Amino acid sequence: MEGPEDTVEKQKRLIDELRAENAKLKNELQRSKEQQNSTSKRPLGAMSNLNNNSSNTEGGVDAGVSQKAAANMLAAKLGGVIKKPIKSVTNNETVIIDNTITNNNNNNNSNNNNNNNNNNNNNNNNNNNNNNNNTNGMDSKKNEDQSQFKKYEMMLKLGISVHGAVGRMIQDGIDKDVINQFKLKHG
């Protein structure tokens, strides 16, 4: 049978073995930390740096996010629209946009004629001549309305709802009559 002295001796040996094992593990941990620190502090060579930079060619905010997607996300948060250059629009789309604007101008001119109740024949003749020449017979306020319509119609093409475009019109201080015309036209 083992006496209390044998048990104490065994416990001392176990404690010594555990301390030795603990010291060995601490040394290994210290070495791995030093290696990790030395590799992070080591300057990269010119070629490895170039290779690292070229891996993300789109330059997005995060890996896998392109600049275009990041810009669209930012625009959505800010409630704005990223304007695209005219060059990005194809010729067919440009023709469609031009025809739409021309038709709107002609409709507004005929509405002006009806609103004036044909009181002024000279004014009506001028409007008719302008319609025939495909030029605007509207005053400067109507021209501004059409250019503003163009901005908000572009918002619709970019996927913003009519409600969102109307909200933007209200923020921009557009006249309520113009907003109502826009709502009627675009539903």
C-alpha positions as CSV (number, residue, x, y, z in Angstrom):
1,M,0.0,0.0,0.0
2,E,1.0,3.5,-0.7
3,G,1.5,5.8,2.1
4,P,0.8,9.5,2.3
5,E,4.5,10.2,1.5
6,D,4.2,8.2,-1.8
7,T,1.1,10.2,-2.9
8,V,2.8,13.4,-2.1
9,E,5.8,12.4,-4.1
10,K,3.6,11.4,-7.1
11,Q,1.8,14.7,-6.9
12,K,5.1,16.7,-6.8
13,R,6.3,14.7,-9.9
14,L,3.0,15.4,-11.7
15,I,3.2,19.1,-10.8
16,D,6.8,19.3,-12.1
17,E,5.8,17.5,-15.3
18,L,2.9,19.9,-15.8
19,R,5.1,22.9,-15.2
20,A,7.7,21.6,-17.7
21,E,4.9,21.0,-20.2
22,N,3.5,24.4,-19.5
23,A,6.9,26.1,-20.0
24,K,7.4,24.2,-23.3
25,L,4.0,25.3,-24.6
26,K,4.6,28.9,-23.6
27,N,7.9,28.8,-25.5
28,E,6.1,27.4,-28.6
29,L,3.4,30.0,-28.3
30,Q,6.0,32.8,-28.0
31,R,7.9,31.5,-31.1
32,S,4.7,31.4,-33.2
33,K,3.8,35.0,-32.1
34,E,7.3,36.2,-33.1
35,Q,7.1,34.5,-36.4
36,Q,3.7,36.0,-37.1
37,N,4.9,39.5,-36.1
38,S,8.0,39.2,-38.2
39,T,6.0,38.2,-41.3
40,S,3.5,41.0,-40.9
41,K,6.3,43.6,-40.4
42,R,8.3,42.3,-43.3
43,P,8.0,44.6,-46.4
44,L,6.5,43.1,-49.5
45,G,8.5,42.9,-52.7
46,A,7.4,45.1,-55.6
47,M,6.1,42.1,-57.6
48,S,4.1,40.6,-54.8
49,N,2.6,44.0,-54.0
50,L,1.7,44.4,-57.7
51,N,0.1,41.0,-57.8
52,N,-2.0,41.8,-54.7
53,N,-3.3,45.0,-56.1
54,S,-4.2,43.6,-59.5
55,S,-6.4,40.9,-58.0
56,N,-9.3,43.3,-57.5
57,T,-9.7,45.0,-60.9
58,E,-13.1,46.5,-60.2
59,G,-11.9,48.6,-57.2
60,G,-15.1,48.0,-55.3
61,V,-15.8,48.9,-51.7
62,D,-15.5,45.3,-50.6
63,A,-14.4,42.1,-52.3
64,G,-17.0,41.2,-55.0
65,V,-18.6,44.7,-55.0
66,S,-18.0,46.7,-58.2
67,Q,-17.6,50.5,-58.2
68,K,-20.9,50.7,-60.1
69,A,-22.8,48.7,-57.5
70,A,-21.2,50.7,-54.7
71,A,-22.1,53.9,-56.4
72,N,-25.7,52.8,-56.9
73,M,-26.0,51.7,-53.3
74,L,-24.7,55.1,-52.2
75,A,-27.1,56.9,-54.5
76,A,-30.0,54.9,-53.1
77,K,-29.0,55.8,-49.6
78,L,-28.8,59.5,-50.5
79,G,-32.0,59.4,-52.5
80,G,-30.4,60.6,-55.7
81,V,-29.6,59.3,-59.1
82,I,-26.3,58.8,-60.7
83,K,-26.4,60.6,-64.0
84,K,-25.1,58.6,-66.9
85,P,-23.3,60.3,-69.8
86,I,-25.3,60.7,-73.0
87,K,-22.8,58.6,-74.8
88,S,-24.1,55.5,-72.9
89,V,-27.5,55.9,-74.5
90,T,-28.0,54.1,-77.8
91,N,-29.2,56.0,-80.9
92,N,-32.6,54.2,-80.8
93,E,-33.2,55.3,-77.2
94,T,-32.2,58.9,-78.0
95,V,-34.7,59.0,-80.9
96,I,-37.5,57.7,-78.6
97,I,-36.6,60.3,-75.9
98,D,-36.6,63.1,-78.5
99,N,-40.0,62.0,-80.0
100,T,-41.5,61.8,-76.5
101,I,-40.4,65.3,-75.7
102,T,-41.6,66.7,-79.0
103,N,-45.0,65.1,-78.5
104,N,-45.2,66.5,-75.0
105,N,-44.4,70.0,-76.3
106,N,-47.1,69.8,-79.0
107,N,-49.7,68.6,-76.5
108,N,-48.8,71.4,-74.1
109,N,-49.1,73.9,-76.9
110,S,-52.5,72.7,-77.8
111,N,-53.5,72.9,-74.2
112,N,-52.3,76.5,-74.1
113,N,-54.5,77.2,-77.1
114,N,-57.5,75.7,-75.4
115,N,-56.8,77.5,-72.1
116,N,-56.6,80.8,-73.9
117,N,-60.0,80.1,-75.4
118,N,-58.6,81.4,-78.7
119,N,-58.9,85.0,-77.5
120,N,-55.7,86.1,-79.3
121,N,-55.5,85.0,-82.9
122,N,-51.9,86.1,-83.3
123,N,-50.8,84.0,-80.3
124,N,-52.6,81.0,-81.7
125,N,-51.0,81.5,-85.1
126,N,-47.6,81.7,-83.4
127,N,-48.3,78.5,-81.5
128,N,-49.4,76.7,-84.6
129,N,-46.3,77.8,-86.5
130,N,-44.1,76.7,-83.7
131,N,-45.8,73.3,-83.7
132,N,-45.3,72.9,-87.4
133,N,-41.6,73.7,-87.0
134,N,-41.2,71.3,-84.0
135,T,-40.0,74.2,-81.8
136,N,-41.4,75.2,-78.4
137,G,-44.1,77.8,-78.4
138,M,-44.2,77.7,-74.6
139,D,-42.9,80.4,-72.3
140,S,-39.7,79.8,-70.3
141,K,-41.6,78.3,-67.3
142,K,-43.0,75.6,-69.6
143,N,-39.5,74.9,-71.0
144,E,-38.3,74.5,-67.4
145,D,-41.1,72.1,-66.7
146,Q,-40.2,70.0,-69.7
147,S,-36.5,69.9,-68.7
148,Q,-37.6,69.0,-65.2
149,F,-39.9,66.3,-66.5
150,K,-36.9,64.9,-68.4
151,K,-34.9,64.6,-65.2
152,Y,-37.7,62.7,-63.4
153,E,-38.5,60.6,-66.4
154,M,-34.9,59.5,-66.3
155,M,-35.3,58.5,-62.7
156,L,-38.2,56.3,-63.7
157,K,-36.1,54.7,-66.4
158,L,-33.4,54.0,-63.7
159,G,-36.0,52.0,-61.7
160,I,-37.2,54.6,-59.2
161,S,-41.0,54.5,-58.7
162,V,-43.3,57.3,-59.6
163,H,-43.9,57.9,-55.9
164,G,-40.2,58.3,-55.4
165,A,-39.9,60.7,-58.3
166,V,-42.8,62.7,-57.0
167,G,-41.2,62.9,-53.6
168,R,-38.0,64.2,-55.2
169,M,-40.1,66.8,-57.1
170,I,-41.6,67.9,-53.8
171,Q,-38.1,68.2,-52.3
172,D,-36.9,70.2,-55.3
173,G,-39.8,72.6,-54.9
174,I,-41.6,71.9,-58.1
175,D,-45.1,73.4,-58.5
176,K,-48.0,71.2,-57.5
177,D,-49.6,71.6,-60.9
178,V,-46.5,70.3,-62.6
179,I,-46.4,67.4,-60.2
180,N,-50.0,66.6,-60.9
181,Q,-49.3,66.6,-64.7
182,F,-46.4,64.2,-64.0
183,K,-48.6,61.9,-62.0
184,L,-51.3,61.9,-64.7
185,K,-48.7,61.2,-67.4
186,H,-46.9,58.4,-65.6
187,G,-49.6,56.9,-63.4
